[in-house]
Amino acid sequence: MGAQRDDVYRESGVVTEIPSEGLPVKWRHPVGAGYSGPAVAGGKVFVTDYLTSSGQLFNDPGQRAKLKGRERLLALDEQTGEVIWEYAYDRPYDISYPSGPRATPTIDGDRVYFLGAEGDFACLDTSDGSVIWKRNLVADFAADVPIWGFSGHPLVHGELVYTMVGGEGQGLVAFDKKTGEVRWKALDTPAGYCAPTLVQAGGTTQLISFHPEGVTSFDPETGKPFWEIAVSPSYEMAVAVPAFDGNLMYVSSIHTEAVMIELDSSTPTAKELWRGEAKNAVHCSNAPAAFDDGVVYGTDCNQGDLIAVDAKNGDRLWSTFQATKPDEKRFIKHGTAFITQIGDSDRYYLMSETGDLLVAKLTAKGYEELGRMKVVEPTGEAFGRPVVWSHPAYANHAAFIRNDKEIVAVDLTAK
């Protein structure tokens, strides 16, 4: 989601439309399966995967699959895609939708933090992949592995690294980023699937956790709660990181769960403005919403289309399947597109579940497509259709896009 965790790509000199012949591909490199997006820093592309050695891979949202294999973190050369180093270990899987890791690696200077689907949590040296410290959330905290695996990427702030663990008094845990020692714990809640995030509001830095029982704001240094608003996502599916526009925060999940929250400008407090209903708001699950100039844009898990919503009241302004499944007319379950704003403009990169990279103009008035290209095949499966459910990385005038077979670097340099 970028250095500021807001899905805004702030480099200049990048394309704002895609020509009919597509954009140049810089390289392709084979990888294994996984939902986690890549991360780019220091001339390296960090990507995780899973190499299955035995077991039957199937996708059933209500049933765990048992696999044996190796979970990996790869560091690739940003310019060529060649492997610089590999960190791998044997890891049986007992989760639903078991393709591979979910959490994007988090880079902080010369360290990369990696959270595996079964709770392996490691801090590695970015230069060579050597282990600085490691924990296991199941062994160390007796945490329950969520049915869809540990998914929220770690968050680094100051001297701490935060991740969702789950359990009584340990829904969210802050670790010393240099040693892995616990500094504080909070929340009586399951882990859920949403990464914690930060916001500057009320005269201070607030650590925001969207978890299976609500949204809670904390003092990031001490874990002291500032405020909490109840939200009850079905199946513990707190997934999409909240979206911000000024002092407004939009939180949503499957079915009809959505809430617009106003953050106080002078004190670390908040109030609920409105709640989503069946036929208003947008109920995001797999992919976070974008929020700009009073409009929320997101892919709705119930209808499966891209929907624009008026932030004042939740009214729907328009919708389209062009970003998710262009040939669809009625609905698709959990239709997904990952939305990234290009600077402060009204242009956006959209990574469709079809494997297409799109550029579109999004405003309150409507959706205007400005080109698309097929980058990867939709090698995953969900509800009987092929999908790509992985957030790209955008860095140094390139898009880094993966499926379950390869990662691809696409040149975004404006000509």
Secondary structure, DSSP 8 states (H G I E B T S, - for coil): -TTTTSSEE--SSB-SS--TT---EEEEEE--B-S---EEETTEEEEEEEEEEEE-----TTS-EEEEEEEEEEEEETTT--EEEEEEEE--EEESS-SS--S--EEETTEEEEE-TTSEEEEEETTT--EEEEEEHHHHH-----TT---S--EEETTEEEEE--BTT-SEEEEETTT--EEEEE-SB---S---EEEEETTEEEEEEEETTEEEEE-TTT--EEEEEE---GGG---S--EEETTEEEEE-STT-EEEEEE-SSSS-EEEEEE--TTSS---SSS--EEETTEEEEE-TTT-SEEEEETTT--EEEEESTTT-TT-SS--TT--EEEEEETTSSEEEEEETTSEEEEEEEETTEEEEEEEEE-S---EEETTEEE-----EEETTEEEEE-SSEEEEEE-B--
